[in-house]
Amino acid sequence: MNEKSKIMSPAEAVKEFIKDGQIIASGGFTITRKSYAIYYEMLRQGIKGIKLCHVTPGGPDELLAAGGCLAGITGCYVGDELVQVIHPFCSRQIKSGNIWHEDYSHYSMILRFKAAAMGVPFLPTHSQIGTDLINPAYDVEGKMGLRGKDERFPLAKFHVMKDPFWPEHQNICLLPALSPDVTIIHAQLAGEKGTARIMGALGGDVEEAYAGKKVILTCDELVTEDYMARDPNANQIPHHIIDAIVPVPYACHPVSSYMNYDYDTNFLREFHTAMGDDSKRDKWLDEWVYKIKDHWHYLEKLGSKRLSSLKANPAYAYNPDNDRSAYMNK
């Protein structure tokens, strides 16, 4: 009996797996391996009330906020760190109370996903002790009334206790597991059943994938599972936890996919500028999201010349000739 294929278009994956009000984990690392093809499609399909979580942020939080899809964020900050941008629209929405933001450290978010991946309710750490991250005054999810009302959210942000085994270690901090409704990640290579091979920095993607109740995987290249099995140690994520495989070129544009294509600095600059300008934001969204039929139309609009200029040089795994000057002296 043949297995049902998991291979889908961005539109099909969003329609089948992403619903209003879900907790969505965003994989990737700031300006690399963020699956924009999926987030664009979420805007087109009018998804609402999303609670976004991540180990490292990036453009999806700004995009989802601008598209009216976002209710809140559980993560570290809002911005594109490697191009020194704090997201203007998302930050404004948080300050005005339209979107909530619960603050954890990078490490604590990885531990929360790791706990869910392991099937345990929490994991301990000495990290966060002595910081305002554990100050009850800054418990945003508590202030939003999510604790005790939504079973997906823990009853407490942290729990601090004495080390029961080694008293000299003093206090330890318990971090609650975080299991997203859907995790969205990107890999450079995937087998036709979903075995994933990520090249370069992993971020928290492996933990996020195992923690997710459903997983959407975008990829640059689709190959046979036999090919993936030739070097099993190079694979990080097994096919049985993947629910949708979305093999489309430049799925992460305008950010990068290590070894395949670089980030589009000028596009990111235009995006960030438009998001911070009330007179430009809707026009940008119309041009690059709502008036775009699908991912192939998006690539056609970008044009082969622009896309070719982003192709990675195999000797460097990125493009050393890529123009990175868009953020200089701005």
Backbone torsions as a table, in degrees:
resi	resn	phi	psi	omega
1	MET	NA	126.7	-178.6
2	ASN	-76.5	138.0	175.8
3	GLU	-73.8	148.1	175.6
4	LYS	-66.6	133.8	-179.6
5	SER	-67.6	139.6	176.3
6	LYS	-93.0	-3.0	-174.2
7	ILE	-74.9	126.4	-175.4
8	MET	-141.6	164.2	168.9
9	SER	-82.4	165.1	174.8
10	PRO	-54.6	-42.4	-178.5
11	ALA	-63.9	-41.3	-179.6
12	GLU	-66.2	-41.9	-178.9
13	ALA	-64.0	-43.6	179.5
14	VAL	-65.5	-45.2	-178.1
15	LYS	-61.5	-38.9	-175.7
16	GLU	-80.6	-35.6	-168.4
17	PHE	-114.4	-21.9	-174.4
18	ILE	-105.8	124.4	-176.6
19	LYS	-125.2	161.2	177.0
20	ASP	-55.9	141.0	172.4
21	GLY	80.7	2.8	-177.3
22	GLN	-75.8	159.6	167.9
23	ILE	-91.0	118.4	-176.9
24	ILE	-114.0	125.7	174.8
25	ALA	-94.1	128.3	-178.5
26	SER	-103.0	114.0	178.4
27	GLY	-79.0	-169.4	-178.9
28	GLY	85.8	-179.3	-175.8
29	PHE	-138.7	101.2	-178.1
30	THR	46.5	-93.9	-176.3
31	ILE	-107.4	29.4	172.8
32	THR	-137.3	138.7	174.6
33	ARG	56.5	39.2	169.0
34	LYS	-96.0	124.4	-170.7
35	SER	-80.5	71.7	-177.1
36	TYR	-57.1	-31.9	-179.3
37	ALA	-57.3	-34.0	177.9
38	ILE	-76.7	-42.3	-177.4
39	TYR	-68.5	-38.9	173.9
40	TYR	-56.7	-43.4	-177.0
41	GLU	-68.2	-31.7	175.9
42	MET	-61.8	-38.9	176.5
43	LEU	-66.0	-44.2	-177.7
44	ARG	-63.1	-34.5	-178.3
45	GLN	-88.5	0.7	173.2
46	GLY	69.7	33.6	178.4
47	ILE	-65.6	137.6	-176.2
48	LYS	-126.9	159.8	169.5
49	GLY	69.2	25.7	-177.0
50	ILE	-72.8	136.6	170.5
51	LYS	-103.9	106.6	-175.2
52	LEU	-89.5	140.2	174.2
53	CYS	-137.3	152.7	-177.0
54	HIS	-165.8	161.2	170.3
55	VAL	-82.6	-44.8	174.5
56	THR	-128.4	136.5	-177.1
57	PRO	-79.2	-167.3	-179.2
58	GLY	165.8	-168.5	-174.3
59	GLY	-57.2	-28.9	-178.8
60	PRO	-54.9	-34.8	179.8
61	ASP	-66.0	-40.4	179.2
62	GLU	-68.0	-42.2	-179.6
63	LEU	-63.6	-48.2	-179.3
64	LEU	-65.8	-36.3	177.1
65	ALA	-64.2	-46.3	-178.5
66	ALA	-64.7	-31.0	-180.0
67	GLY	-85.7	3.4	179.1
68	GLY	72.7	20.7	-177.2
69	CYS	-92.2	-15.3	-162.9
70	LEU	-104.8	129.2	173.9
71	ALA	-97.6	-38.3	-177.9
72	GLY	-167.9	170.7	-177.5
73	ILE	-134.5	134.9	169.7
74	THR	-115.7	112.4	-174.7
75	GLY	-176.7	-142.8	-171.1
76	CYS	-113.9	-43.6	178.4
77	TYR	-166.9	178.7	177.9
78	VAL	-122.2	113.0	-179.7
79	GLY	169.4	176.8	172.7
80	ASP	-113.9	91.7	-169.8
81	GLU	-55.4	-43.9	-171.1
82	LEU	-73.6	-11.3	171.9
83	VAL	-116.1	18.3	172.6
84	GLN	54.7	49.0	-179.5
85	VAL	-124.5	126.1	165.6
86	ILE	-91.6	125.8	-172.8
87	HIS	-62.0	119.0	-172.1
88	PRO	-69.0	-46.1	-175.2
89	PHE	-72.4	-46.4	-179.5
90	CYS	-60.7	-42.6	178.9
91	SER	-61.1	-42.1	179.4
92	ARG	-64.7	-39.7	179.6
93	GLN	-66.5	-35.2	177.2
94	ILE	-68.0	-45.7	-179.4
95	LYS	-63.3	-33.0	-179.1
96	SER	-85.3	-6.3	178.2
97	GLY	86.5	6.7	178.9
98	ASN	-77.5	-26.2	176.2
99	ILE	-131.5	135.5	177.2
100	TRP	-94.8	155.4	178.6
101	HIS	-137.6	115.7	176.3
102	GLU	-96.1	126.9	-170.3
103	ASP	-100.8	123.0	170.4
104	TYR	-128.1	169.0	173.1
105	SER	-85.1	165.4	175.3
106	HIS	-55.6	-48.7	-176.0
107	TYR	-64.1	-40.7	-178.7
108	SER	-67.3	-33.6	176.5
109	MET	-66.3	-41.1	176.8
110	ILE	-60.8	-42.2	179.3
111	LEU	-64.7	-36.2	178.7
112	ARG	-65.4	-44.6	176.1
113	PHE	-65.6	-39.0	-179.2
114	LYS	-62.6	-40.5	178.1
115	ALA	-59.9	-46.5	178.8
116	ALA	-63.3	-40.5	179.5
117	ALA	-62.5	-34.9	-180.0
118	MET	-82.0	-13.2	-177.5
119	GLY	77.7	24.0	177.1
120	VAL	-111.7	155.0	-173.7
121	PRO	-76.4	-18.7	-179.1
122	PHE	-163.7	167.2	172.4
123	LEU	-134.5	147.5	-178.6
124	PRO	-93.2	154.4	175.7
125	THR	-158.1	154.7	171.0
126	HIS	-87.7	-12.3	178.9
127	SER	-65.9	154.6	-179.3
128	GLN	82.2	-23.0	179.8
129	ILE	-59.5	130.9	179.4
130	GLY	86.0	6.2	179.6
131	THR	-113.9	165.6	177.4
132	ASP	-75.3	-4.5	175.1
133	LEU	-60.5	-29.4	179.9
134	ILE	-102.2	12.1	177.1
135	ASN	-74.8	119.7	-178.7
136	PRO	-56.4	-23.0	179.9
137	ALA	-66.1	-20.0	-177.8
138	TYR	-110.2	23.7	177.3
139	ASP	-82.5	88.6	-172.9
140	VAL	-69.9	-44.5	-179.8
141	GLU	-61.6	-32.5	174.6
142	GLY	-66.4	-45.4	179.5
143	LYS	-64.2	-27.4	178.6
144	MET	-80.2	-3.2	178.0
145	GLY	77.1	20.2	-177.4
146	LEU	-82.5	-27.0	-176.8
147	ARG	-74.8	127.5	-179.7
148	GLY	84.3	-9.5	179.3
149	LYS	-112.0	-33.8	178.8
150	ASP	-116.0	112.6	-173.3
151	GLU	-63.8	-13.6	177.7
152	ARG	-76.3	-15.2	-178.9
153	PHE	-106.5	137.7	-177.2
154	PRO	-68.4	160.5	-179.8
155	LEU	-71.9	-18.2	177.3
156	ALA	-145.9	151.9	179.2
157	LYS	-70.5	-44.7	177.0
158	PHE	-140.3	164.0	167.2
159	HIS	-136.6	121.3	-179.1
160	VAL	-102.7	133.7	-179.5
161	MET	-146.4	164.9	175.0
162	LYS	-71.2	140.8	174.8
163	ASP	-62.0	117.0	-175.9
164	PRO	-77.6	-10.0	-174.8
165	PHE	-109.8	-38.2	-175.2
166	TRP	-130.4	90.7	-173.9
167	PRO	-56.1	-30.1	-179.1
168	GLU	-65.5	-16.7	178.1
169	HIS	-80.0	-9.0	177.1
170	GLN	60.5	-130.5	-174.3
171	ASN	-82.0	151.0	169.9
172	ILE	-126.8	156.7	-178.4
173	CYS	-112.3	126.6	176.9
174	LEU	-96.4	129.0	-178.8
175	LEU	-108.6	127.3	-177.8
176	PRO	-73.3	146.5	177.5
177	ALA	-62.9	149.2	177.1
178	LEU	-128.2	114.2	-178.7
179	SER	-116.2	100.0	-178.5
180	PRO	-66.3	152.6	172.5
181	ASP	-65.4	-40.7	178.5
182	VAL	-140.9	133.9	171.9
183	THR	-108.2	135.5	179.3
184	ILE	-116.5	117.5	-179.9
185	ILE	-132.9	166.0	178.6
186	HIS	-129.0	138.9	175.2
187	ALA	-129.8	150.3	177.1
188	GLN	-69.4	-31.5	-174.7
189	LEU	-136.9	138.0	177.5
190	ALA	-143.6	143.5	172.0
191	GLY	-78.8	164.4	-174.3
192	GLU	-69.1	-10.9	173.8
193	LYS	-100.2	-11.8	174.9
194	GLY	120.0	0.2	174.2
195	THR	-57.2	129.8	-171.7
196	ALA	-116.7	139.7	175.9
197	ARG	-124.6	110.8	179.0
198	ILE	-99.4	130.6	179.7
199	MET	-108.2	138.9	-177.4
200	GLY	89.8	-158.4	-176.2
201	ALA	-62.0	131.0	-179.4
202	LEU	-83.9	-25.0	-172.4
203	GLY	59.6	-131.4	176.4
204	GLY	-112.5	21.4	-170.2
205	ASP	-64.0	-37.7	-179.2
206	VAL	-65.4	-46.6	178.3
207	GLU	-62.9	-42.3	-180.0
208	GLU	-63.5	-39.8	-179.2
209	ALA	-64.8	-46.6	179.3
210	TYR	-67.1	-29.0	-178.8
211	ALA	-77.1	-27.9	-173.2
212	GLY	-69.7	142.3	175.3
213	LYS	-72.1	-33.8	172.6
214	LYS	-133.9	151.0	-178.0
215	VAL	-133.2	125.7	172.4
216	ILE	-103.4	125.6	-179.2
217	LEU	-115.1	115.2	168.3
218	THR	-91.9	152.8	-178.2
219	CYS	-150.7	156.7	178.4
220	ASP	-80.6	-38.4	-177.2
221	GLU	-136.2	139.6	176.3
222	LEU	-110.2	127.0	-178.7
223	VAL	-130.6	179.0	178.8
224	THR	-76.6	156.1	174.8
225	GLU	-66.1	-29.5	176.4
226	ASP	-61.2	-41.0	177.8
227	TYR	-63.5	-44.2	-179.6
228	MET	-63.0	-32.0	-177.9
229	ALA	-74.7	-14.3	178.9
230	ARG	-66.4	-28.3	178.5
231	ASP	-134.8	70.1	-173.3
232	PRO	-63.0	-27.4	-180.0
233	ASN	-68.2	-16.0	179.0
234	ALA	-86.0	-8.5	-178.5
235	ASN	-95.2	140.6	-179.1
236	GLN	-107.8	-27.4	-170.8
237	ILE	-127.1	125.1	-178.7
238	PRO	-78.0	154.9	-174.4
239	HIS	-66.7	-25.8	-172.5
240	HIS	-71.6	-12.6	176.7
241	ILE	-99.9	0.4	179.5
242	ILE	-94.3	133.2	-178.9
243	ASP	-105.5	-29.2	179.0
244	ALA	-140.3	134.1	176.1
245	ILE	-113.4	123.8	-177.8
246	VAL	-120.8	91.9	-177.6
247	PRO	-90.6	96.2	178.3
248	VAL	-133.7	140.7	177.8
249	PRO	-66.8	144.4	178.3
250	TYR	55.5	39.0	178.9
251	ALA	-61.7	-24.1	-176.6
252	CYS	-98.4	-4.9	180.0
253	HIS	-54.6	132.5	19.4
254	PRO	-92.2	6.1	176.9
255	VAL	-96.5	-178.0	-166.7
256	SER	-99.7	164.7	167.7
257	SER	-131.4	104.9	-174.2
258	TYR	-47.2	132.5	-179.9
259	MET	83.9	-16.7	-176.6
260	ASN	-113.2	-48.9	178.3
261	TYR	-154.2	153.3	-176.5
262	ASP	-91.9	172.0	176.9
263	TYR	-80.6	151.6	-176.1
264	ASP	-96.2	92.8	-173.1
265	THR	-60.6	-44.0	-177.3
266	ASN	-66.0	-39.1	178.1
267	PHE	-64.5	-44.4	178.7
268	LEU	-60.8	-40.3	179.3
269	ARG	-63.0	-44.6	178.7
270	GLU	-63.9	-40.0	178.5
271	PHE	-62.0	-51.6	-178.3
272	HIS	-64.1	-39.0	178.9
273	THR	-63.4	-45.2	-179.6
274	ALA	-65.4	-38.0	-178.8
275	MET	-65.2	-28.0	179.8
276	GLY	-90.4	1.4	-175.3
277	ASP	-123.4	112.9	-177.0
278	ASP	-60.1	-26.4	-178.6
279	SER	-82.6	-11.2	-176.2
280	LYS	-115.0	-20.7	-170.1
281	ARG	-60.6	-52.7	-177.6
282	ASP	-64.5	-36.5	178.3
283	LYS	-63.8	-42.1	178.7
284	TRP	-64.1	-44.0	179.7
285	LEU	-62.6	-40.3	177.0
286	ASP	-62.0	-45.9	-175.3
287	GLU	-67.2	-41.9	-170.5
288	TRP	-106.6	-6.3	-179.8
289	VAL	-128.0	-65.6	-168.0
290	TYR	-72.9	-30.5	178.5
291	LYS	-92.7	6.6	176.5
292	ILE	-96.0	126.8	-176.0
293	LYS	-68.4	-47.8	-178.1
294	ASP	-161.8	-174.1	-176.1
295	HIS	-63.6	-34.8	-179.4
296	TRP	-68.0	-36.6	175.3
297	HIS	-64.9	-39.4	177.2
298	TYR	-59.2	-46.9	179.8
299	LEU	-65.7	-37.5	178.0
300	GLU	-62.8	-40.7	179.1
301	LYS	-66.8	-39.6	177.5
302	LEU	-62.8	-40.8	176.7
303	GLY	91.0	147.9	-176.3
304	SER	-64.7	-34.4	-178.8
305	LYS	-64.4	-45.9	-179.6
306	ARG	-64.8	-44.5	-179.2
307	LEU	-65.9	-39.2	178.8
308	SER	-63.7	-32.8	-179.8
309	SER	-68.8	-13.6	-179.4
310	LEU	-98.9	-8.5	-176.9
311	LYS	-58.7	137.1	-178.9
312	ALA	-74.2	142.0	171.7
313	ASN	-80.0	122.1	-175.7
314	PRO	-58.9	-24.2	-179.9
315	ALA	-72.1	-24.9	-176.8
316	TYR	-113.7	-19.7	-174.6
317	ALA	72.5	6.7	171.1
318	TYR	-147.2	-176.7	-178.5
319	ASN	-105.5	104.6	-178.3
320	PRO	-67.5	-14.7	179.2
321	ASP	-95.1	1.6	179.5
322	ASN	-62.9	133.0	-179.8
323	ASP	-74.8	109.8	-178.8
324	ARG	-107.2	20.9	-172.1
325	SER	-88.8	-4.7	-173.1
326	ALA	-60.2	-26.6	-177.2
327	TYR	-101.3	3.9	-179.9
328	MET	-73.1	127.0	173.4
329	ASN	54.9	37.6	178.9
330	LYS	-102.0	NA	NA
